[in-house]
Amino acid sequence: NPEQAYTKYYKKFVRIISTLKKVDEKNRTITIGYQDEGKKYDLTIKCNMVKEQKNLSKLETGKEITIIGSVKDFKVATNKQSNRLYISDCFAEQ
């Protein structure tokens, strides 16, 4: 249950390994994604990067990335968007 998982991890420090979908250097955010093997569950994760993160321009979309940060918010899927998880104070390593 995505909402129960969000409640469990709200404001907790997490480490996630996934595929980098998008880098927004101007707004200092990255977007990563997760989809289970049966393709029944899809999650988009948006990370607000810390100011100390210097290498945003070197991150490569489509490749595996590890992020760490604090769970900030969760939005349930709609017809147009998958479930969305928001992480703050992120560091990323590729």
N, C-alpha and C positions, 0 to 999 in steps of 0.2 A: 504494500500500500504506500504510494508515494507521499501522501500527506503525513502518515505516521512516521515515515523515515525522516521527513523534513523536521517534524516536531522533535524527534530524537536528536538530530544533529544541529538544530538551530543554535547559532552562536558558538558552535564547536569548531575547532581547528581540524581541517581535513586535508588529506593528500589524495589526489585523483590522477590516474594515468589514462589518457584518452588520445583522440586524434584532433589536431588543431584545425579548425574550420576557417577562422577569420582573425585578422589582427587589425585593430583600429588604433593606430599610433596617436592620432589627434586626441581621442578621448581616453587613451591609455587603457583600453580593454582588449581582451581576447575572448573568442568564443570557441568552445570545444563541444564535442558531442559524444553521446553514448547510445547504442542500440543493442538490445539483447540478441542472442543467437537466433531466436524464433521470430525476430522483427515485430514483436507484439508491444514492446515498450521502447519509447524513444525519449531521450532527455537532451535538451540543449543547456549548456552551462556557460554563463557569462561571467567573466572574471574582471574585476576592477583591480588593476595592477598598482603595486606600491611605487612610490616615486623613485625608490632605489633601483628598480628594474630598468637597466640601461640598454638591454639588447633586443628590444621589441622589433626593430627593423631586421634582425637576423633570424627571427623565428620563421619557420617554413610551414605553410599550410599543407594539409594532407599527411603530415608526419606525426609520429607519436610525440606527446608532450606530457610532462609531469607538472602539476600545479599544487601549491599548498596555499591555504587561506581559510577564512572563517565564513561559514554559511550565513548568509544575510537574509535571503528571501526565496520563496518558491511560488510559482504560478502554475495552476493546473492546466492541462492541455485543452485547447479549443479546436474547432474544426479547421482553423487556419494555422495553428502553431502547436508544436509538441510541448510536453511539460518543460518548464524552464526553472533552472536553479541559478541563483545569484550568489557569487562568492566575492567577498571583499578582502582587501589587503593581501592580494595574491603575489606570489613569486612563481615564476615559470622557468623550467629548464628543459632543453631539448637536446 
